[in-house]
Amino acid sequence: MTHPLRSLLAPDFEISSIVTGLWQVADQERANGPLDPESASSTLLDYARAGFDSFDMADHYGSAEIIAGRFLQRVASGEPAGGARPAVFTKWCPVPGSMTREIVREGVDRARKRLGVETIDLMQFHWWSFDHPGYLDAMKELEALRREGLIRHIGVTNFDTAHLRVLVKHGIPVVSNQISFSLLDRRAAGEMSAFCLEHGVRLLAYGTLAGGLISERWLGQPEPAPSAIADWSKSKYKRFVDAIGGWSALQGILEALAKIAFKNDVSLANIATRWTLDHPAVAAVVVGARLGERDHSADNARAFAFTLDARDKDAIAAALATTRPLHGDCGDEYRRPPFLTASGDLSHHLETLPKVYKAERVEGRADRWRVDSGSVWEPIAGYSRAVRVGERILVSGTTATNGSGEVVCPGDAAGQTVFILDKIAASLAALGGKLEDVIRTRVYLKDADQWEPVSRAHGRYFGHIRPANTLLEISRLVGDYEVEIEAEAVVAPGRPIENDPL
């Protein structure tokens, strides 16, 4: 049975199973300036007429939204674009901060204006640092705009399983998560896929061809010098190659794919694409295009003309067994250096992102600093979210409460644990600490039967740190909470607080 050319991203939203990605527009434009929208939109028309009528872009992919807007304008004016209505996805990638209604609407309206549409088919949201809880506020505002009719569907990009869970369990109607998923990067095949299949979230897989490294061009070739793979896409995925075992590991995969491709009279890229598409949580793969330079639509169509049989899958599995699996969850590479995006290397963002909380010196105590989270209860009850004395940081019992006092993920202990540990990380950061400095945690559960999902969430944050830990069942937590956590950390001697004038 061949894979269908089209896929349902949501019950009322059909897309092509291979989506054309426009991230390389930014790379094309960095040397010679913006592409000509008329010429570039003609290329999109060619893709649509070949059946690939779904396009993915972002606010930072150069002029991709403007090109797509011209494409949609030409389709609306009657130019033929295949049989189906074209679908256009974009992404909003704000710098973490206060996500007010006005800020979120401004981001959406900017995309609507560039695309020339009243309603965006799929607005995908990316968030650089989960320590900042503003992502939940942003998603709530995006949902309000969806109900208003400015957005048709909401997706996310590069969210890990834990934070996708926070959104879903908080009632945000997420239809998709766009993540790296390929023969090189199989992280999404585990917990992420299981969660998505259970909750009706579809995966949009990018990186399937590793920026072109998975192709006949590199089969049997020596490892290239950095100058030979200077574009951002290949530079990024060469890091993935290095992580799974190096150039010889890639050659082993390419050799296995080549034999299967020869048997089916298709390309290496077809085999890699089909392998990813056959995963049940995957709705579509996103294959990048360099507009006006190369057109792979004819070859891409051949990914639907054959089936990977049991022997093919076994051969691929044998090649993968000789490689090292990437560790961590989906999106981790975007939250720790070094990493690359469609706008180049943005590792410096991790250092320049604003702190969630601000430390202030306790009056009359030169050695004591504290952090407030803005809770109304902190001044009433006379406590701080966290206190630092010398090299020691103590974080108060923390619950899953956002800035407006709302309980996050009501009834879901695992989701609340994720939100809590992010708040603890943000509290530590304001005082010059980090999770690696934590030496003790205490976890208070309303229901001891929830020990395992809470412990697993705790392990994602502290599995490599291994602080001392105590877990207790408490007959009644104050408020509608499933879990409360406190922490203690010791920082390296002399490590300063960022805003300390001394």
Rosetta blueprint (number, residue, H / E / L):
1 M L
2 T L
3 H L
4 P L
5 L L
6 R E
7 S E
8 L E
9 L E
10 A E
11 P L
12 D L
13 F E
14 E E
15 I E
16 S E
17 S L
18 I E
19 V E
20 T E
21 G E
22 L L
23 W L
24 Q H
25 V H
26 A H
27 D H
28 Q H
29 E H
30 R H
31 A H
32 N H
33 G L
34 P L
35 L L
36 D L
37 P H
38 E H
39 S H
40 A H
41 S H
42 S H
43 T H
44 L H
45 L H
46 D H
47 Y H
48 A H
49 R H
50 A L
51 G L
52 F L
53 D L
54 S E
55 F E
56 D E
57 M L
58 A L
59 D L
60 H L
61 Y L
62 G L
63 S L
64 A H
65 E H
66 I H
67 I H
68 A H
69 G H
70 R H
71 F H
72 L H
73 Q H
74 R H
75 V H
76 A H
77 S L
78 G L
79 E L
80 P L
81 A L
82 G L
83 G L
84 A L
85 R L
86 P L
87 A E
88 V E
89 F E
90 T E
91 K E
92 W E
93 C L
94 P L
95 V L
96 P L
97 G L
98 S L
99 M L
100 T L
101 R H
102 E H
103 I H
104 V H
105 R H
106 E H
107 G H
108 V H
109 D H
110 R H
111 A H
112 R H
113 K H
114 R H
115 L H
116 G L
117 V L
118 E L
119 T L
120 I E
121 D E
122 L E
123 M E
124 Q E
125 F E
126 H L
127 W L
128 W L
129 S L
130 F L
131 D L
132 H L
133 P L
134 G H
135 Y H
136 L H
137 D H
138 A H
139 M H
140 K H
141 E H
142 L H
143 E H
144 A H
145 L H
146 R H
147 R H
148 E H
149 G L
150 L L
151 I E
152 R E
153 H E
154 I E
155 G E
156 V E
157 T E
158 N L
159 F L
160 D L
161 T H
162 A H
163 H H
164 L H
165 R H
166 V H
167 L H
168 V H
169 K H
170 H L
171 G L
172 I L
173 P L
174 V E
175 V E
176 S E
177 N E
178 Q E
179 I E
180 S E
181 F L
182 S L
183 L L
184 L L
185 D L
186 R L
187 R H
188 A H
189 A H
190 G L
191 E H
192 M H
193 S H
194 A H
195 F H
196 C H
197 L H
198 E H
199 H H
200 G L
201 V L
202 R E
203 L E
204 L E
205 A E
206 Y E
207 G L
208 T L
209 L L
210 A H
211 G H
212 G H
213 L L
214 I L
215 S L
216 E H
217 R H
218 W H
219 L L
220 G L
221 Q L
222 P L
223 E L
224 P L
225 A L
226 P H
227 S H
228 A H
229 I H
230 A L
231 D L
232 W H
233 S H
234 K H
235 S H
236 K H
237 Y H
238 K H
239 R H
240 F H
241 V H
242 D H
243 A H
244 I H
245 G L
246 G L
247 W H
248 S H
249 A H
250 L H
251 Q H
252 G H
253 I H
254 L H
255 E H
256 A H
257 L H
258 A H
259 K H
260 I H
261 A H
262 F H
263 K H
264 N H
265 D L
266 V L
267 S L
268 L H
269 A H
270 N H
271 I H
272 A H
273 T H
274 R H
275 W H
276 T H
277 L H
278 D L
279 H L
280 P L
281 A L
282 V E
283 A E
284 A E
285 V E
286 V E
287 V E
288 G E
289 A L
290 R L
291 L L
292 G L
293 E L
294 R L
295 D L
296 H L
297 S H
298 A H
299 D H
300 N H
301 A H
302 R H
303 A H
304 F H
305 A L
306 F L
307 T L
308 L L
309 D L
310 A H
311 R H
312 D H
313 K H
314 D H
315 A H
316 I H
317 A H
318 A H
319 A H
320 L H
321 A L
322 T L
323 T L
324 R L
325 P L
326 L L
327 H L
328 G L
329 D L
330 C L
331 G L
332 D H
333 E H
334 Y H
335 R L
336 R L
337 P L
338 P L
339 F L
340 L E
341 T E
342 A L
343 S L
344 G E
345 D E
346 L L
347 S L
348 H L
349 H H
350 L H
351 E H
352 T H
353 L L
354 P L
355 K L
356 V L
357 Y L
358 K L
359 A E
360 E E
361 R E
362 V L
363 E L
364 G L
365 R L
366 A L
367 D L
368 R E
369 W E
370 R E
371 V E
372 D L
373 S L
374 G L
375 S L
376 V L
377 W H
378 E H
379 P H
380 I H
381 A H
382 G L
383 Y L
384 S L
385 R L
386 A E
387 V E
388 R E
389 V E
390 G L
391 E L
392 R E
393 I E
394 L E
395 V E
396 S E
397 G E
398 T E
399 T L
400 A L
401 T E
402 N L
403 G L
404 S L
405 G L
406 E L
407 V E
408 V L
409 C L
410 P L
411 G L
412 D L
413 A H
414 A H
415 G H
416 Q H
417 T H
418 V H
419 F H
420 I H
421 L H
422 D H
423 K H
424 I H
425 A H
426 A H
427 S H
428 L H
429 A H
430 A H
431 L L
432 G L
433 G L
434 K L
435 L H
436 E H
437 D H
438 V E
439 I E
440 R E
441 T E
442 R E
443 V E
444 Y E
445 L E
446 K L
447 D L
448 A H
449 D H
450 Q H
451 W H
452 E H
453 P H
454 V H
455 S H
456 R H
457 A H
458 H H
459 G H
460 R H
461 Y H
462 F H
463 G L
464 H L
465 I L
466 R L
467 P L
468 A E
469 N E
470 T E
471 L E
472 L E
473 E E
474 I L
475 S L
476 R L
477 L L
478 V L
479 G L
480 D L
481 Y L
482 E L
483 V E
484 E E
485 I E
486 E E
487 A E
488 E E
489 A E
490 V E
491 V L
492 A L
493 P L
494 G L
495 R L
496 P L
497 I L
498 E L
499 N L
500 D L
501 P L
502 L L
